[in-house]
Amino acid sequence: VPSVESRGIISESENGNEVTGYTKDANVVYYTAQHSDGSTTAVKIAGADPKSMILLAGLLGWQSQHSAENYIRYEYAKDAAHVYYAGKIVAGADTVTFRPIENGRYSHSYGEDGKHVFYENEIIPGADVNTFEILWSQPHEGCWQAAYAKDASHVYFDSALVPGADPATFQALTGDNSYGKDKRGIYLGTQFQPSLPL
């Protein structure tokens, strides 16, 4: 795999300052994965078209400020044939209408194409594209809100359904990344916690 210096950074902006794992040369598109130990691995994206490949970037409020602490890593991209998340094809996504949903955490984790809602590279079964929203906002210093989303009928933790949760009253709580609440009580991830007080 050629060095990053010899490949072009894929960008849809004029200044090209997005944080992304996508790069390309004249013939190949690459995705550079980041590992927990700080190392990286660049792999070729089989079949991806470097001529039509673009990064699907956007504004995410405070996380669009590029600094060591607050940055957004853009994971969605597309070419003429496919949408990609972290270098993997998003099966079933319409390349013409697909867009990342704003207000994700650290990266665009959600997207929609007018028919389906996606979490990373998979469809969220039954999610309503017209009422879907991410229940997350700017964190307080040292605290983070949990990864919840909802539509008119359901609450989700990442892409998993939260059984019995009430979307009308559900809130993501600041603190541990995994807690939420509704009129019934407290949730940890997808699980209701009857022993925890409101």
CORUR-V981109 format. One record per backbone hydrogen bond with DSSP energy under -1.0 kcal/mol. NH is the residue of the N-H (numbers start at 1). CO is the residue of the C=O. E is the energy in kcal/mol with one decimal. If there is no record, write none. Layout:
# CORUR-V981109
NH|CO|E, NH|CO|E
This chain:
# CORUR-V981109
6|3|-1.1, 7|4|-1.6, 8|24|-3.4, 10|22|-1.4, 23|30|-2.0, 24|8|-2.2, 25|28|-2.3, 30|23|-3.3, 31|43|-2.5, 32|21|-2.5, 33|41|-2.7, 35|39|-2.9, 38|35|-2.2, 41|33|-1.8, 43|31|-2.4, 45|29|-2.9, 48|45|-1.8, 53|49|-1.4, 54|78|-2.9, 56|76|-2.3, 57|55|-1.2, 63|60|-1.7, 64|61|-1.8, 65|62|-1.4, 67|70|-1.1, 73|106|-2.5, 74|19|-2.6, 77|84|-1.9, 78|54|-2.4, 79|82|-2.4, 84|77|-3.6, 85|88|-3.0, 86|75|-2.1, 88|85|-2.3, 90|83|-3.2, 91|89|-1.1, 93|90|-1.8, 98|94|-2.0, 99|112|-2.3, 101|110|-2.5, 107|105|-3.2, 111|118|-1.9, 112|99|-2.3, 113|116|-1.6, 118|111|-3.3, 119|122|-2.8, 120|109|-4.0, 122|119|-1.9, 124|117|-3.0, 127|124|-1.8, 132|128|-1.2, 133|150|-2.8, 135|148|-2.1, 136|134|-1.4, 143|140|-2.6, 146|173|-1.2, 147|177|-1.2, 148|146|-1.9, 149|156|-2.2, 150|133|-2.6, 151|154|-2.2, 156|149|-3.4, 157|160|-2.9, 158|147|-2.7, 160|157|-2.3, 162|155|-3.0, 165|162|-1.6, 170|166|-1.2, 171|181|-2.8, 173|179|-2.3, 175|144|-3.2, 180|187|-1.9, 181|171|-2.4, 182|185|-2.1, 187|180|-3.1, 188|191|-3.0, 189|178|-3.6, 191|188|-2.1, 193|186|-3.3, 196|193|-1.7
